[in-house]
Amino acid sequence: MELMQQLHRLQQKDLSIEQYRQNMELLMLRAEIKEESRLIITCFQSGLHFDIRDKVELLPYNDFNNLVQLCIRVKDQIKRKSSFKKIIL
């Protein structure tokens, strides 16, 4: 039960999307969760940075892997926009 609580409380914080995914998958293995259920997707989304989560929630995806790829693309887009704003200012 403690592993499930850790899974629910997992946060991205200063991790990359891929590092965050790896942490989640490690907890899933320890908790012996075989499927990428809707619960896992919900946990993953809830632990993302708000700016990434807000954009990804509006995009369609098919499964956990597809969601992770979307998150990476959204993060890259946010990074580009941030760099562009610094150039203009």
C-alpha positions as CSV (number, residue, x, y, z in Angstrom):
1,M,0.0,0.0,0.0
2,E,2.9,2.4,0.8
3,L,4.1,2.1,-2.8
4,M,0.8,3.1,-4.2
5,Q,0.9,6.2,-1.9
6,Q,4.3,7.0,-3.2
7,L,3.0,6.7,-6.7
8,H,0.2,9.1,-6.0
9,R,2.5,11.6,-4.4
10,L,5.2,11.4,-7.0
11,Q,6.1,14.9,-8.4
12,Q,8.2,16.0,-11.4
13,K,9.8,18.9,-9.5
14,D,13.2,19.5,-11.1
15,L,13.3,16.2,-13.0
16,S,13.2,16.0,-16.8
17,I,10.1,14.3,-18.2
18,E,12.1,11.2,-18.9
19,Q,13.5,11.0,-15.4
20,Y,10.1,11.5,-13.9
21,R,8.8,8.7,-16.2
22,Q,11.6,6.4,-15.0
23,N,10.8,7.1,-11.4
24,M,7.1,6.3,-12.0
25,E,7.9,3.1,-13.9
26,L,10.3,2.0,-11.1
27,L,7.5,2.5,-8.5
28,M,5.1,0.6,-10.8
29,L,7.5,-2.3,-10.9
30,R,8.0,-2.3,-7.2
31,A,4.2,-2.2,-6.7
32,E,3.8,-5.0,-9.3
33,I,1.6,-2.9,-11.5
34,K,1.7,-4.6,-14.9
35,E,-0.8,-2.4,-16.8
36,E,-0.6,1.2,-17.7
37,S,-4.0,1.8,-16.4
38,R,-5.9,5.1,-16.4
39,L,-4.8,5.4,-12.7
40,I,-1.1,5.5,-13.8
41,I,-1.8,8.1,-16.4
42,T,-3.8,10.2,-13.9
43,C,-0.9,9.9,-11.4
44,F,1.6,10.9,-14.0
45,Q,-0.4,13.9,-15.1
46,S,-1.0,15.1,-11.5
47,G,2.7,15.1,-10.8
48,L,3.7,17.2,-13.8
49,H,4.6,20.9,-13.7
50,F,1.4,22.9,-14.0
51,D,2.5,24.6,-17.3
52,I,3.0,21.2,-18.9
53,R,-0.1,19.6,-17.4
54,D,-2.4,22.4,-18.4
55,K,-1.4,22.1,-22.1
56,V,-1.2,18.3,-22.2
57,E,-4.7,18.0,-20.7
58,L,-6.1,19.6,-23.9
59,L,-4.3,17.2,-26.3
60,P,-5.4,13.8,-27.4
61,Y,-3.2,10.8,-26.6
62,N,-3.6,7.0,-26.9
63,D,-1.5,5.6,-24.1
64,F,1.1,6.3,-21.5
65,N,4.0,6.4,-24.0
66,N,2.1,8.8,-26.2
67,L,1.4,11.0,-23.2
68,V,5.1,11.1,-22.2
69,Q,6.0,12.1,-25.8
70,L,3.4,14.9,-25.8
71,C,4.8,16.1,-22.5
72,I,8.3,16.2,-23.9
73,R,7.1,18.2,-26.9
74,V,5.1,20.6,-24.8
75,K,8.2,21.1,-22.5
76,D,10.3,21.9,-25.6
77,Q,7.7,24.3,-26.8
78,I,7.6,26.1,-23.5
79,K,11.4,26.3,-23.5
80,R,11.5,27.8,-27.0
81,K,8.8,30.4,-26.2
82,S,10.7,31.3,-23.0
83,S,14.0,31.8,-25.0
84,F,12.2,33.8,-27.6
85,K,10.8,36.2,-25.0
86,K,14.2,36.7,-23.6
87,I,15.6,37.7,-27.0
88,I,12.8,40.2,-27.6
89,L,13.1,41.8,-24.1
